[in-house]
Each structure stands twice: as C-alpha cells, then as structure tokens.
Amino acid sequence: MGSLYSQPITREYKGQVGNTVVLLLFLDIGLGWIVPFVVAYATGYLWMKEFTYYEQAEVVFLNKARVDVVGAGGEVLEWVSVPEMEGFLGNLVMMRMEQYSEDLDGDGTVDRVFLDVKTKVPDGFVPVGVDGLFFFQWDMKDKIRVSMEAPVQVSFRAAEGIGGVAIDAKMVFTQRYPLVMNPFTDYDEIYNVSLFDQTTVTSPTHLTIPFISASYGSRNETLSLAPTSTTHSPSAGGVFALSLILRNPSQPITHTANLPLLLKFGLVQYFALWYIFTRIASFLKRFMIENGFVNTVARCRELDHLARKKVY
C-alpha cells in the first residue's frame, strides 16, 4: 500500500497550575521577551540617539580676512580685506593676499587651500607675531545638510624679529551638540549668516580679532585649525609674509537619529538578543520537563484527533 498522506506529530506537555508552571511561564515570558529588552536598554544600544559618520565638506575661501602683524614694542599693523571696514582700523596698512585651491584626488572637493599674505613694514618696526582670521564657506551634503560661513584663526608669536611665518594645518569642524538629522528639509542655514560684513561691523570693537572669534565661537558649529607644522623665517627687507596651507580632510560628524534610524537599530538590537534568550529558555524548559523536574502529562494532538475518526 502506498503512502497517501503524512503529517508530523506534536507532543504537548500539560501540567497543573503551581510553582513549577509559574517557573516555566517565567522562562517563556521573562527570559524570552523581557530580559532581552532589559539587557539591550541597560547596555545603551537599544535606542542609539547619536551616530557618527565621516564626510569631507565642500570648502570655498570667501576672500575675506582680518590680519594683525604684532611688533616687538607692542605696536600692531592692521589690515582688513573689506574696504568698507577700513575706517574702523587705527593703524591700517595695505596687504596683498593670494589664494588658490587643489583637488588632489579629482573628486570635485577641495583638499587643500593655499593662502599668502604679504605687507611692507615701516622702518623700525620689528615683527614678532601675527594674528589672523580667514573666512570660508563650509557645506555638507551627505547625511547632514549644513551650509555655514565660518573663520579659521591663525596665531603665532616668536621671541625675536621674524620676516615670515609658514603654517601647515588641518581644518577641523567642531560642534558643541549633535546636529539634527532630517533628510526631508533643506540645508541648515542658521549659521550661514555672516557676522563679518558692513551690517554687523559698526564700531572698532566689532572689528577686533578676539571679538569676531568669540562671536563665531559661540555657535554650535565652528571651524578651527590643528597645526601640523609651523616655521618662521628671519626678518629681511622690510617685508612680512604669512603663508598658509590649510588641509580639508574628512571630518567626524555627530548627529541625532531620526525615527526610522532609531527604530531600525532598536529592533535589530532587541531581536538579536531575543533570539539568543529564547533559545536558552527553550533549552531550559525542555531539560526540566524531560528530566522530571516538572510533573506533566504528554499528549499528542494529532493522535487524539485521529482516534476520534474512522480511518480506512
């Protein structure tokens, strides 16, 4: 006779309500469902609210600068690249600024910015230091979309007279708080408002380097420099020169998680632990039943169902 139909047989273990049944329920519900949630929450990975990724921003020099050359006697030669602001400077000198950019890997993003500032110094003036602010447009377009204007600050002092300073530094994106990730909105242009133009600079105080630096530094998103090398040359020919090589590497960006990202990582963490603990609970429950730790009666639903029928 050939086989017409087959089905698996499921064995059920039934027991009376008591302490042992409560223990088995704890294994099922507590260890299988509640404990994974507690473990994931306690380790801090259930709801990951902050994430970090790397991005190389698009950088453009805005041809705006503010430079002070400091002399040995404390006197200062001042310069600003915006002609409308020159009237606020007490000891104005003319400086020549040149800049160009390099895209080393050809991906369309600037990798290095070169800046050169030169000026003639009066007779008897011995330069010993320089302070400067150079303004950039900074745009990020990957996960976090930010567009802002921000300066980088340069500062150098020497113990004796110098004729020039050469600084090689990395541009560093700094933030006080995580940025907000929202892919459904346009650029975050809250920091794209200039604090260094004719409308904001209305007094000599507003044009000092410490005041400008503090104004931009109070924002959540700012730029700074991490020098890798600094050299200076001896004084010669009544000329002072500042040479900058500013590198634009990939930056770590910290941002908050939106709801889809929050749920994605939360569910992955929870169900990964849920699978492990349910397997442990299933093993313990089977071990207790098969070894007689719990009084049960074995029943087969399929056999009971067939026994009530007439089988030919």
DRENFIKOL-52417 format. One record per atom (N, C-alpha, C): x, y, z. Coordinates in steps of 0.001 Angstrom, whole numbers, padded with zeros to 6 digits, always signed. Atoms other than C-alpha are relative to their C-alpha. Example, Ala and Ser with C-alpha at 12.3 -4.5 7.8 and 13.67 -1.06 7.14 Angstrom:
+000890-001190+000000/+012300-004500+007800/+000900+001200+000000/-000820-001190-000060/+013670-001060+007140/-000770+001090+000730/
This chain:
+000860-001197+000000/+000000+000000+000000/+000891+001240+000000/-000808-001213+000103/+001406+003398-000984/-000386+001029+001049/+000250-001074-000966/+001688+006415+001300/-000813+001093-000668/+000877-001033+000542/-001140+008856+000689/+000165+001346+000689/-000040-001267-000741/-000573+011432+003390/+000862-000196+001243/-000805+000050-001230/+001843+012206+006239/-000028+001361+000666/-000035-001245-000747/+001992+014775+008971/+000828-000207+001253/-000806+000138-001215/+004299+015490+011920/-000882-000151+001234/+000710+000180-001269/+003257+014546+015430/+000608+000939+001022/-000435-000962-001006/+003454+017259+018058/-000336-000533+001380/+000216+000487-001369/+003885+016203+021670/-000157+001201+000930/+000267-001060-000966/+002370+018510+024297/+000155-000536+001415/-000138+000342-001410/+003191+018505+027978/-000910+000928+000787/+000960-000770-000784/+000319+019612+030200/+000242-000245+001473/-000204+000119-001437/+000632+020312+033895/-000987+000847+000764/+000914-000754-000837/-001418+021602+036776/+000635+001321+000412/-000484-001322-000409/-001192+025197+037888/+000725-000119+001327/-000797+000068-001214/+001530+025542+040520/+001295+000754-000175/-001267-000717+000038/+005006+026824+041255/+000824-000360-001222/-000800+000415+001152/+006596+024775+038502/-000523+000620-001291/+000560-000629+001191/+004172+026129+035897/+000351+001484-000056/-000388-001417-000046/+004889+029685+037044/+001459+000159-000433/-001401-000056+000389/+008576+028933+036628/+000162-000125-001514/-000072+000163+001441/+008037+027748+033067/-000524+001235-000731/+000487-001239+000598/+005987+030834+032297/+001046+001108+000080/-001073-000987-000128/+008853+032950+033598/+001071-000224-001066/-000990+000293+001034/+011221+031152+031254/-000485+000468-001359/+000548-000397+001297/+008897+031809+028330/-000081+001504-000161/+000274-001437+000112/+007908+035409+029031/+001173+000835+000503/-001057-000813-000593/+010609+036699+031340/+001320-000112-000715/-001301+000178+000612/+013742+035184+029923/-000054+000184-001510/+000082-000081+001448/+012485+035077+026343/-000318+001375-000541/+000449-001277+000550/+010919+038544+025988/+000443+001220+000814/-000298-001167-000834/+011612+040819+028956/+001504+000190+000170/-001440-000113-000246/+015271+040041+029654/+000750+000595-001198/-000700-000652+001129/+016422+040906+026070/-000202+001509-000023/+000251-001446-000027/+014765+044312+026414/+000839+000668+001076/-000763-000577-001111/+016419+044939+029805/+001491+000051-000344/-001426+000046+000345/+019842+043870+028534/+000326+001052-001061/-000254-000977+001064/+019592+045988+025377/-000085+001426+000529/+000157-001353-000546/+018392+049023+027332/+001146+000341+000949/-001050-000260-000978/+020997+048658+030104/+001345+000238-000658/-001274-000197+000690/+023886+048429+027645/+000025+001271-000829/+000048-001274+000712/+022721+051647+025964/-000118-000097-001492/+000048+000165+001445/+022318+050186+022487/-001415-000197-000528/+001355+000197+000498/+018528+049785+022349/-000459+001209-000798/+000378-001232+000696/+017821+053408+021464/+001252+000849-000165/-001198-000782+000271/+021020+054803+019963/-000423+001364-000550/+000497-001323+000364/+020268+058529+019870/+001027+000832-000750/-001046-000750+000682/+023614+059703+018469/+000822-000934-000869/-000795+000768+000946/+025566+058487+015455/+001111+000889-000538/-001136-000728+000555/+028889+059499+013919/+000369-000586-001360/-000482+000425+001310/+029963+059350+010298/+001052+001006-000461/-001062-000866+000512/+032780+060896+008242/-000415+000597-001341/+000323-000690+001244/+032352+063461+005491/+001039+001080-000270/-000874-001092+000420/+034636+065769+003537/-000870+001117-000548/+000869-001116+000363/+032904+069125+003310/+000526+000718-001245/-000383-000880+001092/+032909+071436+000318/+000425+001346+000588/-000601-001189-000606/+035164+074386+001206/+000317+001015-001083/-000293-001095+000924/+035361+077746-000554/+000478+001195+000813/-000493-001199-000666/+037513+080669+000574/-000775+001208-000510/+000879-001112+000345/+035368+083827+000638/+000750+001299-000285/-000809-001205+000233/+038252+086278+000063/-000262+001062+001063/+000167-000905-001133/+037543+087817+003459/+001010-000380+001061/-001027+000266-000994/+040304+088178+006018/+000200+001216+000886/-000358-001050-000958/+041354+090184+009044/+001329-000411+000617/-001355+000363-000404/+045101+090269+009892/+000607+001113+000836/-000802-000906-000821/+047212+091901+012615/+001430-000514+000045/-001419+000330-000155/+051020+091934+012496/+000498+000717+001249/-000385-000533-001312/+052411+092425+016021/+001490+000285+000012/-001392-000401-000079/+055661+094318+016591/+000610-000279+001357/-000712+000287-001242/+058327+093862+019252/-000370+000976+001111/+000361-000982-001011/+057223+097055+021034/-001477+000006+000347/+001426+000064-000285/+053549+096037+021159/-000867+000694-001027/+000790-000658+001030/+052514+098102+018155/-000562-001044-000969/+000713+000949+000860/+050154+096458+015640/-000277+000653-001344/+000389-000391+001352/+049801+096765+011870/-001284-000748-000346/+001315+000600+000179/+046144+096146+010977/-000402+000026-001473/+000494+000072+001375/+044503+095065+007751/-001291-000788-000041/+001247+000703+000236/+041049+094009+006596/-000240-000020-001506/+000170+000154+001441/+040101+092732+003158/-001242+000697-000532/+001236-000677+000412/+036746+094574+003093/+000246+001508+000064/-000334-001438-000014/+037366+098213+002034/-000941+000830+000856/+000965-000793-000775/+034192+099483+003736/+000292-000014+001493/-000306+000086-001432/+035614+098463+007141/+001317+000661+000370/-001330-000530-000286/+038994+100151+006813/-000033+001198+000939/+000087-001186-000850/+037786+103268+008602/+000000-000302+001478/+000018+000378-001417/+037490+101323+011907/+001376-000399+000521/-001332+000414-000415/+041217+100451+011970/+000870+001219+000266/-000807-001146-000387/+043636+102771+013745/+001350+000059-000672/-001329+000039+000603/+046894+101658+012165/-000051-000874-001246/+000252+000775+001213/+045850+100484+008709/+001222-000026-000907/-001030+000168+001017/+048408+099086+006265/-000616-000794-001143/+000480+000755+001145/+047923+097592+002830/+000725-001341-000074/-000555+001337+000157/+048456+093884+002365/-000511-000613-001294/+000388+000707+001214/+048350+091668-000694/-000269-001462+000347/+000393+001376-000320/+046523+088351-000429/-000233-000769-001287/+000198+000907+001128/+046667+085492-002916/-000446-001357+000536/+000485+001316-000430/+044898+082162-002738/-000282-000871-001211/+000431+000981+001004/+044356+079017-004769/-000263-001321+000716/+000436+001265-000604/+042910+075564-004108/+000458-001170-000846/-000389+001227+000679/+043833+071987-005004/-001006-001112+000299/+000809+001213-000132/+041675+068923-005617/+000915-001169-000353/-001059+000984+000231/+044247+066144-005211/-000510-001289-000619/+000508+001284+000493/+042014+063144-005955/-001032+000143-001113/+000894-000218+001122/+039812+064733-008624/-001451-000344+000256/+001397+000337-000313/+036524+064108-006797/-000902+001220+000037/+000803-001209+000006/+035353+067705-007114/-000044+000740+001316/-000038-000642-001309/+036024+068582-003463/+001407+000490+000284/-001306-000604-000279/+038854+070893-002408/+000684-000761+001132/-000785+000692-001022/+041578+069065-000468/+000968+000929+000724/-000923-000943-000633/+043977+071965+000189/-000263+001412-000507/+000124-001416+000329/+043741+075751+000261/+001312+000682+000365/-001250-000718-000219/+046869+077905-000105/-000307+001490+000099/+000199-001436-000218/+046859+081471+001262/+001348+000646+000261/-001228-000775-000199/+049667+084008+001059/-000373+001461+000204/+000241-001404-000329/+049543+087438+002698/+001356+000678+000202/-001259-000721-000107/+052374+089956+002306/-000273+001477+000228/+000108-001445-000240/+052908+093517+003511/+001382+000577+000277/-001213-000712-000360/+055664+096064+003802/-000148+000557+001410/+000032-000507-001370/+056566+097072+007332/+000797+001302+000066/-000717-001286-000108/+057649+100614+008331/+001410-000188+000559/-001351+000024-000554/+061239+101388+009214/-000074-000016+001522/-000026+000110-001451/+061998+100411+012789/-001034-000961+000569/+001023+000954-000473/+059045+098022+013008/+000567-001423-000114/-000554+001360-000037/+060191+094529+014043/-001133-000986+000276/+001101+000959-000234/+057513+091847+013534/+000440-001162+000886/-000264+001166-000861/+057381+089176+016236/-001196-000960+000038/+001163+000886-000036/+053937+087683+015659/-001071+000450-000971/+001103-000294+000902/+050762+087582+013644/-001264-000660+000521/+001324+000537-000288/+047047+087058+014286/-000856+000203-001242/+000828-000143+001188/+044528+086436+011548/-001241-000851+000033/+001234+000743+000220/+041040+085309+010639/-000237-000090-001501/+000254+000229+001418/+040255+083784+007238/-001329-000738-000125/+001395+000439+000012/+036638+083132+006271/-000268-000941-001179/+000305+001037+000974/+035303+080082+004442/-001502-000283-000035/+001334+000577+000135/+032023+078770+003116/+000146-001509+000164/-000128+001411-000380/+031503+075282+004554/-001338-000688-000233/+001249+000683+000350/+028883+072933+003057/+000164-001511+000158/+000069+001466-000130/+027989+069350+003993/-001314-000462-000613/+001174+000395+000758/+025551+067428+001807/-000308-001488+000080/+000212+001448-000060/+025712+063764+002805/-001199-000312+000896/+001103+000299-000907/+023632+062705+005823/-000519+001258+000682/+000359-001267-000630/+023667+066128+007478/+000232+001098-001025/-000093-001053+001012/+022976+069068+005199/+000129+001350+000700/-000311-001243-000705/+024636+072182+006585/+000738+000936-000940/-000696-001039+000748/+025721+075416+004940/+000287+001146+000955/-000328-001045-000963/+027613+077971+007016/+001242+000765-000441/-001220-000790+000127/+030184+080742+006970/+000725-000052+001332/-000767+000105-001239/+032975+080318+009498/+001452+000366-000276/-001417-000329+000168/+036523+081637+010034/+000904-001039+000660/-001055+000722-000712/+039715+079817+010936/+000970+001046+000524/-000855-000981-000649/+042043+081622+013313/+001447-000458+000010/-001441+000242+000013/+045815+081856+012993/+000640+000909+001041/-000705-000805-000998/+048075+082999+015809/+001409-000550+000177/-001393+000424-000158/+051863+082927+016156/+000788+001111+000680/-000901-000933-000676/+054474+084565+018410/+001408-000576+000002/-001408+000390-000045/+058274+084488+018298/+000725+000860+001026/-000765-000736-001004/+060912+085594+020777/+000848+001101-000606/-000814-001007+000674/+062754+087653+018181/-000663+000394-001313/+000591-000488+001234/+062085+089513+014962/-000059-001063-001086/+000197+000986+001067/+060733+087476+012066/-000398+000726-001275/+000389-000564+001287/+060202+088098+008371/-001168-000725-000631/+001118+000751+000554/+057547+085494+007750/-000330-001222+000827/+000480+001196-000701/+055544+082580+009088/-000666-000915-001017/+000621+001014+000859/+054567+079361+007284/-000676-001029+000894/+000789+000914-000841/+051811+077230+008811/-000693-001024-000887/+000703+001111+000648/+050592+073841+007606/-000956-000575+001045/+000974+000387-001018/+047343+072911+009389/-001198-000687-000634/+001240+000638+000401/+044197+070820+009172/-001186+000827+000486/+001235-000649-000396/+040802+072458+009194/-000867-001010+000757/+000744+000913-000876/+038690+070945+011984/-001405+000555+000208/+001400-000348-000255/+034895+071020+012157/-000320-000369+001447/+000312+000237-001403/+033846+071406+015793/-001468+000302+000251/+001409-000176-000347/+030388+071135+017318/-000185-000239+001495/+000292+000171-001419/+029059+071521+020834/-001039-001077+000239/+001081+000959-000142/+025934+069440+020363/-000170-000753-001317/+000223+000753+001249/+024964+066730+017866/-000914+000761-000954/+000840-000620+001010/+023494+068002+014629/-001284-000811-000162/+001304+000637+000154/+019882+067203+013801/-000089-000607-001393/+000121+000684+001281/+019378+064621+011069/-001448+000039-000445/+001350-000079+000561/+016324+065429+008974/+000114+000043-001515/-000200+000032+001454/+016500+064278+005338/-001119+000649-000794/+001139-000554+000718/+013169+065933+004489/+000007+001526-000019/-000094-001452+000009/+014313+069531+004997/+001187+000427-000837/-001095-000535+000795/+016668+071799+003086/+001204+000230+000904/-001204-000239-000760/+020084+072952+004240/-000295+000755+001293/+000059-000740-001254/+020503+074087+007825/+000840+001263-000173/-000719-001237+000304/+021416+077689+007045/-000019+000979+001172/+000070-000878-001153/+021090+079020+010584/+001355+000665+000258/-001332-000555-000212/+024884+079576+010676/+000603+000530-001286/-000495-000570+001238/+025152+080851+007119/-000158+001520-000018/+000101-001456-000145/+024531+084402+008379/+001379+000537+000378/-001330-000544-000244/+027731+086440+008234/-000007+000942+001193/-000219-000935-001109/+028946+088178+011381/+001167+000937-000310/-001139-000803+000403/+031677+089903+009401/-000326+000655-001339/+000330-000777+001191/+030169+092362+006939/-000345+001427+000429/+000248-001410-000288/+029173+096018+006696/-001169+000213+000955/+001175-000177-000861/+025896+095468+008561/+000270-000388+001437/-000261+000462-001363/+027376+093724+011597/+001170+000731+000652/-001151-000733-000538/+030627+095684+011992/-000342+001487-000011/+000429-001404-000106/+029555+099101+013258/+000883+000829+000927/-000896-000729-000899/+032401+100054+015616/+001368-000665-000043/-001339+000614-000021/+036158+099454+016039/+000052-001280+000824/+000006+001208-000827/+035399+096869+018753/-000472-001210-000790/+000539+001101+000797/+033400+094767+016301/+001008-000536-001008/-000981+000406+000997/+036475+094575+014055/+001259-000584+000635/-001152+000628-000640/+038926+093256+016638/-000087-001520-000168/-000035+001446+000224/+040041+089666+016128/-000600-000775+001170/+000636+000740-001103/+039080+088498+019668/-001521+000096-000026/+001457-000155+000018/+035556+089919+019277/-000617-000847-001110/+000543+000787+001119/+034985+088322+015857/+000093-001489+000296/-000191+001413-000315/+036421+084998+017011/-000991-000475+001046/+000960+000382-001043/+034210+084973+020114/-001418-000068-000551/+001349+000006+000578/+031112+085785+018038/-000262-001290-000762/+000178+001257+000731/+031626+082824+015725/+000159-001214+000923/-000228+001112-000914/+032858+080620+018578/-001191-000330+000879/+001184+000257-000818/+029552+080971+020417/-001016-000885-000710/+000918+000855+000746/+027822+078985+017679/+000273-001476+000303/-000178+001442-000187/+027300+075255+017866/+001002-000565-001004/-000853+000523+001068/+029134+074679+014581/+001042+001051-000362/-001089-000927+000288/+032521+076329+014093/+001151-000754-000664/-001212+000565+000576/+035898+075774+012434/+001194+000409+000845/-001246-000314-000681/+039338+075628+013998/+001142-000617-000797/-001175+000529+000674/+042874+074760+012946/+000789-000901+000942/-000895+000889-000734/+045078+071870+014079/+001336+000008-000742/-001272-000120+000732/+048638+072874+013010/+000800-001304+000041/-000900+001152+000085/+050888+070064+011824/+001460+000434-000045/-001361-000538-000025/+053952+072244+011297/-000071+001519-000103/-000084-001464+000021/+054892+075895+011882/+001470+000388-000041/-001373-000482+000118/+058092+077570+010748/-000011+001506-000201/-000116-001439+000234/+059280+081162+010690/+001381+000312-000543/-001253-000420+000626/+061990+082974+008762/+000484+001288+000652/-000521-001233-000612/+064284+085768+009990/-000452+001239-000760/+000429-001267+000589/+063435+089389+009337/+000958+000406-001110/-000846-000390+001134/+064643+090649+005957/-000787+000896-000940/+000528-000841+001068/+063957+093500+003546/-001236+000799+000325/+001170-000796-000347/+061180+095239+005472/-001310-000553-000509/+001217+000652+000490/+058568+092725+004281/-000370-001130+000954/+000505+001115-000815/+056415+090382+006339/-000941-000837-000862/+000815+000906+000811/+054800+087308+004757/-000593-001093+000870/+000709+001104-000670/+052239+084834+006072/-000432-000998-001068/+000329+001043+000964/+051913+081545+004180/-000749-001121+000720/+000846+001017-000627/+049149+079058+004991/-000289-001127-000995/+000493+001180+000715/+048461+075529+003753/-001070-000619+000880/+001133+000473-000796/+045017+074548+005007/-000567-001254-000664/+000461+001287+000529/+044042+070906+004533/-001446-000247+000410/+001427+000270-000229/+040448+069729+004280/-000230-001520+000001/+000202+001450-000050/+040270+066085+005455/-001460-000344+000297/+001327+000457-000431/+037176+064002+006168/-000145+000244+001494/+000237-000383-001383/+035599+065069+009439/-001010-000944+000654/+001038+000748-000713/+033735+063054+012094/-001173+000920+000341/+001204-000794-000230/+030169+064396+012241/-000930-000793+000912/+000920+000642-000935/+027939+063544+015205/-001391+000599-000181/+001360-000481+000229/+024189+063752+014678/-000993-000867+000767/+001078+000751-000635/+020952+062694+016301/-000653-000919-001027/+000661+000964+000881/+018928+059820+014892/-001454+000402-000220/+001425-000190+000250/+015611+060342+013171/-000743-001290+000337/+000801+001132-000466/+012736+057960+013930/+000267-001286-000774/-000288+001264+000704/+013356+055406+011111/+001343-000609+000408/-001310+000516-000399/+017035+055121+012057/-000028-000509+001430/+000120+000417-001393/+016149+054884+015745/-000666-001361+000106/+000716+001273-000040/+013667+052059+015157/+000822-001112-000636/-000783+001035+000679/+015982+050224+012780/+001032-000601+000932/-001029+000522-000887/+018820+049940+015240/-000602-000584+001269/+000636+000535-001196/+016482+049405+018198/-000536-001400-000220/+000565+001314+000283/+014697+046461+016579/+001085-001029-000265/-001092+000940+000264/+017924+044889+015359/+000643-000451+001303/-000614+000348-001272/+019458+045038+018829/-000914-000897+000825/+000919+000764-000835/+016340+043715+020526/-000174-001424-000514/+000276+001332+000517/+015612+040786+018207/+001259-000871-000070/-001227+000786-000077/+019257+039742+018126/+000131-000645+001379/-000033+000549-001358/+019140+039327+021898/-001184-000920+000251/+001193+000837-000183/+015604+037910+021761/+000238-001408-000508/-000241+001328+000548/+016721+035008+019571/+000892-000816+000931/-000921+000708-000889/+019580+034121+021931/-000711-000452+001269/+000635+000343-001268/+017478+034230+025091/-001169-000964-000170/+001080+000970+000217/+014514+032354+023595/+000574-001396-000209/-000629+001303+000139/+016864+029530+022602/+000441-000538+001353/-000398+000431-001345/+018221+029440+026142/-001223-000429+000802/+001216+000352-000732/+014704+029450+027598/-000586-001315-000494/+000527+001244+000554/+013595+026664+025248/+000820-001197+000469/-000853+001096-000463/+016583+024519+026217/-000271-000318+001470/+000238+000233-001420/+015988+025006+029958/-001362-000639+000246/+001340+000565-000184/+012279+024271+029654/-000035-001465-000414/-000026+001397+000448/+012878+021069+027677/+000791-000872+000958/-000811+000765-000955/+015569+019959+030122/-000793-000289+001269/+000769+000200-001239/+013262+020444+033145/-001123-001000-000201/+001135+000907+000243/+010365+018587+031554/+000487-001424-000245/-000456+001336+000347/+012315+015666+030123/+000682-000706+001159/-000680+000606-001145/+014185+015093+033381/-000858-000039+001251/+000930+000202-001099/+011120+015117+035599/-000012+001068+001065/+000062-001071-000992/+011603+018430+037368/-001406+000591+000101/+001368-000511+000028/+008007+019278+036412/-000922-001178-000310/+000971+001072+000235/+005036+016888+036678/-000919+000399-001150/+000793-000300+001180/+003389+016809+033252/-000606-001268-000570/+000625+001096+000732/+001190+014609+031087/+000207+000273-001479/-000284-000164+001417/+002290+014071+027479/-001225-000343-000828/+001122+000223+000903/-000398+014343+024846/+000432+000296-001428/-000240-000243+001416/-000295+014122+021049/-001311+000432-000636/+001247-000525+000553/-002933+016283+019431/-000397-000733-001266/+000333+000674+001244/-002702+014537+016069/-000588-001390+000248/+000515+001336-000293/-003222+011072+017579/-001380+000074+000621/+001327-000163-000591/-006163+012280+019687/-001023+000335-001066/+000912-000377+001085/-007710+013785+016558/-000332-001193-000879/+000234+001187+000826/-007254+010585+014552/-000800-001061+000732/+000726+001028-000765/-008611+008431+017373/-001508+000236-000030/+001431-000320+000052/-011950+010216+017084/-000596-000189-001386/+000465+000212+001345/-012146+009426+013405/+000136-001483-000408/-000099+001354+000551/-012670+006183+011484/+000970+000045-001161/-001040-000031+001002/-009523+005541+009491/-000058-001274-000812/+000045+001172+000888/-009655+003198+006449/+001406-000278-000511/
